Amino acid sequence: PSDMVALERAGVFSGRYHVLQGVLSPMNGVGPDSLRMAELFARVKSGEAREVLVAVSATMEGEATASYIRDRLKGADVRVSRLATGIPVGADLKYMDSLTLKRAIDHRTDVESE
């Protein structure tokens, strides 16, 4: 819910939210049944959603959660997307960890001309 508040405060998202109440973490006993996954899949199946924007942290658990959702929605008539990851605006490269740098390189975009 606090992540949803941050998105609302930024005013950059105009869709509906579905809060999972956490991420998958088998080591901590958190599986799909511990989260609000069934409700998410039901909303998609009902045709209520055209896109599922997975907004989870770039952690091992976040990656597992995003992959699980993607795999479960494969074949559904819905776009599954993910928040971009990489170097934050104003950050200095010398302070970035290798995973952040890798993601920034992997998801780089073309420089657009005006």
HELIX and SHEET records of a PDB file:
HELIX    1   1 SER A    2  ALA A   10  1                                   9    
HELIX    2   2 PRO A   26  ASN A   28  5                                   3    
HELIX    3   3 PRO A   32  SER A   34  5                                   3    
HELIX    4   4 MET A   37  LYS A   45  1                                   9    
HELIX    5   5 MET A   60  LEU A   73  1                                  14    
HELIX    6   6 LEU A   93  TYR A   95  5                                   3    
HELIX    7   7 SER A   98  ASP A  106  1                                   9    
SHEET    1   A 2 GLU A  51  VAL A  54  0                                        
SHEET    2   A 2 ARG A  79  ARG A  82  1                                        
END                                                                             
